Amino acid sequence: MNEDNLNMEIRKFLKKVGISSQR
């Protein structure tokens, strides 16, 4: 897995966590 792919996965994960934690 390259860094760009990993970065995208982390951003998606953080977005999910951030949205769920805001509620």
N, C-alpha and C positions, 0 to 999 in steps of 0.2 A: 504493500500500500504506500502510495507517495504522500508527501506532506500536504499537498493541496487537497487530496481526497480526505485525509484525516481531519484537516482543518474544517472542511465543509461538514463532516459528520459531527464534529464537536460543536460547531455553531448551531446546527439543527438541534442537537441535544440540549444545549444551553437555552435555546429559544423555547423549546418545549418546557423545560424546567422553570424558566423565568415566567412563562405564561401561567403555568399551574401554580407556582408559588405566589403569584400576584393575587389569585382568588382567595 
